[in-house]
Amino acid sequence: MHAASVIMLCWAMIGAACFFSGSVPALVAVSLAVLVAFIGLPHGAADHRFARSRLEPLLGSSWLAGFLVGYIAIALLVVLGWVWAPSFTIAAFFLASAWHFGQEEPRLPVGPQFLRPAFRFARGGLVIWAPLVFQQGEVFGLLSVVAPGGLGPESRAMLGVLANWSWLMLATAAAAWGLQAMLAIGAGRWRRRVLLLDNAMVASLLVLFALASPVVAFLVYFCGWHSARGLKRLRRELRESWPQLALSLAPLTVSAIALTVVGVCWGLPGTHWNETVIRATFVGLSAVAVPHLLLHGLAPYLDTSGQRHSTRPAPSAVGSAA
């Protein structure tokens, strides 16, 4: 079971964080780049296939051009945001990521219906809230490497505001966790096992986020949980084998990696090569993540618009009927 493997991975990383005082920067940087390239980026590399059924009814044969122009334009705005407005970019990216991660988490019926969106948002952002509360200095140091121009006092003030907000989000996630534990008590045997296993995984992730390096914690959650589940779901929806899926995702994945490497190494290099790798990975990932989460967030509205457009009678038909 995937959740059980993530729990074991979490505690292996927690043990490493406790017994080893510091990580090797080069090893962390290389691991980050490799795992994001082979697991993180591919789960969004099928966005053109996801977008086609939603944009083609609205744009016709020009749907692909509209998709590519919009996707690239948003990605460029994110990259420019890291250079010109890092504080705003970080805050917007953190909050949008928490929302997106929460939408992709298991939809377990916990708590009143009107509170479930808040519970999902709080849970999805644990990888952000916990490091901001327990390792704010580490987070600031990492973001100082990622932002090409560094971070000034306004960025530290912004992170302080986000840290205060994170306390509220952690309390909300704790409430959802407690309600789920109570639900498990009265559930049947199989359902109790699912709920308790999910609770154990959330608790393990929270400890990992609080103790381990933010980069290591991000890798475990984003690659080991979020992206891995996304790829499994994508393969199931597309009804393709793993080799077929890999071949279909390769063109956009390779293009994103190449553009990121060229753009950051030539235009936004770091002081050391491992800093350049970390900057390239996070800036490139955020550049493709923002259009990805916007596309998936707008999908219900695009579906509704496409259905209305397809059921609307053609002008010639209306004229002939008149």
N, C-alpha and C positions, 0 to 999 in steps of 0.2 A: 504494500500500500504506500502511495506516494507520501502521505503525511508522516507515516512512521519513519521513512527514510530521511525526511527533512528533520525530524526530531533528533535522530542519531547524528546527522550532520551538524546540527546546531550544537549539541553537547560536545562533539569532537572539537569544534571551533572554540567553544567556551573553555574547554580544557587547555587547548593550545594558548588561548589568551591569558589564562591564569598561570601556566607554567613557564611561559616564555615572555620575558619582560618587554620585548620589542620585536617588531616584524622587520623583515628585510625589505626595504623599499623597492628594490628592483624586482624581487619575487612577487610582491603584491601588485606592482604596476603591470608586469607581464601577465599574471593570472587574470587581472581585471580586463586587460585588452583581449586576451584569448577567449575567455568565457563570454564576454559581452558580444564579441564578433561571431562566435559559433552558436550561441544560445539566445542571447538577448536580442540582437538585431534581427535574426531570422523570423522571430515570432511576429514582427510587424512588416516583414517583407512581402506579405501577400495582401497588403492593403489595396493594391490595384484590383485584385480579384474581388475583394470585399466591397470596393467602391463601385464596381461596374454595374451590379444589379440595382444600385441606388441612384447612380448618376445617369446611366444610359436612358432611362425613361424621361429624364428632365432635359438632358443635353443632346440626346441622339448620338450620332456618330462622332461628335466632338467631345464625348465624355472623357476620353483618355487625355486629350490635350488640356482640358479644364482641370482634371485631377492632377496632372504633373505640374502645371503652372502653379496651382494653389498649394500643393505640397511643398514644392521647392521654395516658393515665396515665403511661406511660414517658417520653413527651416532656416532660411537666410535671416529672417527677422530675429529668430532666437539667437543665432550666432552673433548678430550685431548687438543684441541685448546684453550678452555677456561682456561685450567691449564697452558699450556706451552707458548702460543702465544695469549693472550687475545686481544691485539691491532689489530692484523691481523684478528682474528676471528670476532671481533665486526664489523670492517669495511666491511669484506666480507659478513657477515650475514645481515648487514643493506642494502647494495647495492643489494644483491640477493633478499632480502625480498621486497624491493621497486619494483624491476623488476617483481617479481611474483605477488604482489598485483596489479600492474598496468595491467598485463595480464588478471587478473580476474575481473577488473572493467568493467562496461558497455561500449560496443564498439560504442560510439556515433560518427557520422561522423563530427568531428570538425577540421577545419583547413586543410592545404594542406596534401596530403597523406604522403609525406616524413617526416613531422613533427609529425605525430600521434604517432609513437613509443616513441618519447621524451615526448609528452604530457602524454601518459599513464604512463611512468616511473615517471614523476614528480608528477602526481596525486596519483599513488600507494604509493609513499614514503612520503606523507604528514604527516602520523603518525610518521615519523622519522624526516623529515626536520623541522617541526614547533617546536617540543620540543628542538631540537638541537640549534635552533636560539633563542627561547624565554625562554627556561628553561635549559640551558646547565648545570648549577650546579646541578639541580635535576636529570638530565640524568646521569651525572658523579657519583652522589651518588648512584643511582640505580645500575649502572653497577659495581660499587665497591663492592656492595653486591653480585651481580650475579657471578662475576669472583672469583673463589676460592682463588686465591693468591692476590686479590686486584688489583688496577690499579696504575701504576707508572707514572712518568712525560711523558714518550713516549705516553702513552694512552691519557693523557690530550692534548698533541700536536696533536695526531691523531684526537681527537674529535674537536679540533679547525679547522683542515683542513676540516673535514666533515661539520662543521657549516658554513664555507665559501662557500662550495659547496651547502649547503642547501639554501643559499640566491638565488643562480642561479636557483635551482629547484623550489623555491617558485615563482620566477618571471615567470618561464616557465608555472607553473600551473595557475598563474594569467592570463597569456596570453590566455591559453586554456579556462579558465572560461569566459573571456571577449568575445572571439570568439563564445562561445556557447550561451552567452546572446544575441549577435547580430543575431545568427542563429535563435534563438527563436522568435525574432521580426517578421521575415518574414515567419515563419512556420504556418501551419494550427493549428486549435484550439487544437486538441488532442496532436499533436507533441509539440506545444508550452508549454503545461502543463507538459509534460514529461521532456523537457529540463530545464524549470524553476525550477521544483521540484528537479531535479538532481543538479542544481546550488545551490539551497537553502541548500541541504544536504551537499554539499562540503564546502560551507561557514560555516555551523554550525559545521562541523567536524574541520575545521581549527581553529575556535574560541575555541573549546573544547581543541584541541591539544596545543594551546598557553596558556590557563589559568589553566586547570585542572592538577592534578597529572599525570605524564607520565604513571603510572600503570593504572589509571582509564581511561585515553584516549585510551590506548592500548586495554583495555577490551571492551570498547564500539565499537571500530573499528573492532578489530579482531574477537570477539565473536558475537557482535550484527550485524555486516555488512558482513565482509568477510566470516567467517565460516558459518553463517546462510544461506547466499546465496549459498555457496558451498554445504551444505547439501540438500537444496531444489533442486538444479540442479542435484545432485547425485541421489536423490530419483526418480526424473523424468526420468533420463537416465536408471536407473536400473528397473524402473516400479515396485517398491515395495511400500507397505504401510509403514507408520512411524514405527509401531512395527516390521515389517520384516526388515527394514533398521537398526533399533537399535540392533536387534539380530545379524545381519550379521556383524555389526561393533564392537560389544562388545568384541570378543576375542582379536583383535589387540589393541583396546583401553585399555583394562584392563592390557594386557601384557606391553604396553608402560608405563602405570602409575606405575605398580609394579616395573619394572626395574628402573624407574627414582627414585622412593622413596628409594629403596634399595641402588642404586648407590650413591645418594647424601647424604642421611642420614648416611650411614656408611662410605663413602669415602670422601665426601665433605661437612661436616656439617657447618652451620653458627654459629655465636656467640649466637644468640637467636633463638628460634624456628620459629618465623615469618620470620627471615632472611633465615633460612633453607628452609621454604616453598617457598619463592620467588625465591631462588636460584634453588631449585629443579624444579620449574615450568618453569623458563626461560631456564635453561640449558637443561632440558628434551624436552621442546618444540622446541628449536633450533636444538637439535639432530635429531628429527624426521622431522622437517620442511625442512632441507637442502636436504635430499634424496627425500622428497616429491616434492619440487620445481624443483630439477634436473630431476626427472622422468617426470614431466609434461612439463618441458622445452624441453626435448629431445624427447617427444612423436612424433612430426612431422617427425623427422629423423628416429625414430624407425619404424614408419608406412611406410615410403618410403623404408627402408631396408627390412622390412618384405614383402612388395609387390614384390620387386625385387627377393627376395629369393623364394617366392611361385610361381613366373612365370618362374623361371629358370628350364630348363628340367633336370630330374634326369640323373645321369651318365649312368645307364643301358639303359635308353631310347635313349640316344645319341648314345651309342655303337650299339644298335640294328638297329637304323636308318642308321648308317654307313654301 
